[in-house]
Amino acid sequence: MRYAICDLRKDSRKSQIANLKIKMHNFKELIVWQKARNIVKDIYLLTKKYPKEELFGLTQQIRKAAVSIPSNIAEGSGRGTNADFAHFLDIANGSACEVETQLYLSLDLGYISQTEFDDVNNKLQDIEKLIFNFKKKLV
């Protein structure tokens, strides 16, 4: 983890927090981000075989939601407070739930097999648990 030192010397209130250390997380080192990044690749490979008429429908929707998971983890890690980071983890978790719903729809529509569903959904469940546990440590 990196630490950023706030150096604020303008007024007395700000000078009281001049040496405040804010915990910064390097998102590339977070296992949850690494796993979320890998699931994006899984989703892209899985959706390559979706029907062409779904390119601007379910295919685009599930891909965007999958990309949103590691993106929000990364964005949150760059925010100034743990509360901000926790907020972005909530957004990432919402995107994971969106991907899960779209996987169910893909299964219902016959675009993926039960085995493909189980493989990706198990990885997604793992990411959701990691997000939940990481958020608990932040707040």
Number of C-alpha atoms within 10 A of each C-alpha: 8 10 11 12 13 14 13 15 12 9 8 10 10 13 14 11 14 15 13 14 13 15 17 18 18 13 19 14 10 15 13 21 22 14 17 27 18 14 21 20 14 17 20 16 11 17 20 11 11 16 11 10 9 12 13 9 10 18 22 14 15 24 19 16 22 28 21 22 31 27 19 21 26 21 14 25 23 17 17 13 15 20 14 16 24 23 16 22 25 20 18 27 24 16 22 26 18 16 25 21 14 18 22 15 14 19 16 12 10 11 17 18 13 12 10 14 17 12 12 18 19 12 15 21 14 15 23 23 13 17 23 15 11 15 18 10 9 12 9
